[in-house]
Amino acid sequence: QHRVGNGFVYASRHLSDDEAVASLRAGLEGEPLAEPNLIRFRTGHREQFWRGNCVALGLAAGFMEPLESTSITLIQTGIEKLLALFPDRDFDPALAGEYNRSTTLEYARIRDFLLLHYWANDRRGEPMWDQCRDTALPEMLAHKVRLFEAKGHLVRYEWESFHDPSWLSMYAGFDIAARTHDPAADYFSVPDLQAALARMRESIGKAVALAEPHDSFLAGYGVG
């Protein structure tokens, strides 16, 4: 509670270390408490997460850039998959094969969500952002964008970490709009939709009223 952490992620091809440090310092509120710590990383993952009697979890398995802070969820889902496929002493290779297959898919789906942030940008005249916008999308992501543009359809693949509201916020935030709406929407009248939204608003209001204030919740655990 006594300090604020700040980070600055940049592409070294387009920005020098000194320029990045200067930009970081310019955005600080108050005097820095320490010197910037330069951390270089390469995104990617292992070809095999489970091999023999060893399973790689967390940063030992791979690293996706920190834009959406996915490292913790990858640890959690990795443990869940391991528990579901936990072997006996025979170590049937089919179990490791399924773990590797599903984890590879999970990384690919996260990659797609991260990539959309860069591909859909509208920052013109800046080399890095221009290059990102010209990047060819993986076919699964391109297909997902095409479906949304067709009629606002949100498709969810196996081992998606980000749910429909996250994808919808991305499309809306980057002005990726559907050309038409789902015909099923025509079966609902405006009063019906208004009534449904009112019920949702009432339900949310009741939940908020029952929720304990954040400060008192932390105080109950001796924090704060």
Helices and strands as residue ranges (DSSP letters): H 17-26, E 44-45, E 50-51, E 54-55, G 58-60, E 62-63, G 66-68, H 71-84, H 93-119, H 127-133, H 139-151, H 164-173, G 183-187, H 190-210, H 214-219
